[in-house]
């Protein structure tokens, strides 16, 4: 009896495995109502539109960034020249200040 018990158990396991394979092979249908499907369709359409808008916004932002970089490169020499000019003017101002201070010191010396 023990041999037939094991054989019966093996047959049952094999049948259960075949049943699982058969169920996995059959496509399962998901029951959706028309309203549910319409709502899902609407969500998908909104998601697609959102992605399109975001891609357009990203493209526009990349173009603006490219233009800004080009302007920055274009203005870099001007900025450099202005910095040199400011430094030169500061140096000149210091020189003029020193001359004025010397002249004032000479005037003070004359008044004594």
C-alpha positions in Angstrom: 0.0 0.0 0.0 2.9 2.4 0.7 4.1 2.2 -2.9 0.6 3.0 -4.4 0.3 5.9 -1.8 3.5 7.5 -3.1 2.5 6.8 -6.7 -0.9 8.4 -6.1 0.8 11.4 -4.5 3.2 11.8 -7.4 0.3 11.6 -9.9 -1.6 14.3 -7.9 1.5 16.6 -7.8 2.0 16.1 -11.6 -1.7 16.9 -12.2 -1.5 20.0 -10.0 1.6 21.2 -11.9 -0.1 20.7 -15.2 -3.1 22.6 -13.9 -0.9 25.5 -12.9 0.9 25.5 -16.3 -2.5 25.4 -18.0 -3.8 28.4 -16.0 -0.6 30.4 -16.6 -0.9 29.8 -20.3 -4.5 31.1 -20.5 -4.7 34.8 -20.6 -6.6 36.3 -17.7 -9.1 38.9 -18.5 -9.5 41.9 -16.2 -13.0 43.0 -15.9 -13.2 46.8 -16.3 -16.3 48.8 -16.5 -16.6 51.4 -19.3 -16.3 54.2 -16.7 -13.2 52.6 -15.3 -11.7 52.2 -18.7 -12.6 55.8 -19.6 -11.0 57.1 -16.5 -7.9 55.1 -17.1 -7.8 56.4 -20.7 -8.2 60.0 -19.5 -5.3 59.5 -17.0 -3.1 58.1 -19.7 -3.9 61.0 -22.1 -3.2 63.5 -19.3 0.1 61.8 -18.6 1.1 61.9 -22.2 0.2 65.6 -22.5 2.2 66.3 -19.3 5.2 64.5 -20.7 4.9 66.5 -24.0 4.7 69.8 -22.1 7.6 68.9 -19.9 9.7 67.9 -22.9 8.9 71.2 -24.6 9.7 73.1 -21.4 13.0 71.2 -21.1 13.9 72.0 -24.7 13.1 75.7 -24.2 15.2 75.8 -21.0 18.1 74.1 -22.8 17.9 76.7 -25.6 17.8 79.5 -23.1 20.8 78.1 -21.2 22.7 77.7 -24.5 21.9 81.4 -25.4 23.0 82.5 -21.9 26.3 80.7 -22.2 26.9 82.2 -25.6 26.2 85.7 -24.2 28.4 85.1 -21.3 31.3 84.0 -23.6 30.6 87.1 -25.7 30.6 89.4 -22.8 33.6 87.9 -21.0 36.2 90.1 -22.9 34.1 93.2 -22.2 34.0 92.3 -18.5 37.7 91.7 -18.4 38.3 95.1 -20.1 36.0 96.8 -17.6 37.8 95.2 -14.7 41.1 96.4 -16.0 39.7 99.9 -16.5 38.3 100.0 -12.9 41.7 98.9 -11.6 43.4 101.6 -13.6 41.0 104.2 -12.4 41.5 103.2 -8.8 45.3 103.4 -9.3 44.9 106.8 -10.9 42.6 108.0 -8.0 45.2 106.9 -5.4 47.9 108.8 -7.3 45.7 111.9 -7.5 44.9 111.6 -3.8 48.6 111.5 -3.0 49.3 114.5 -5.1 46.5 116.5 -3.5 47.7 115.5 0.0 51.2 116.7 -0.9 49.8 120.0 -2.2 47.7 120.5 0.9 50.7 119.8 3.1 52.7 122.4 1.1 49.9 124.9 1.6 49.8 124.1 5.3 53.6 124.8 5.4 53.2 128.2 3.8 50.6 129.3 6.3 52.8 128.8 9.3 
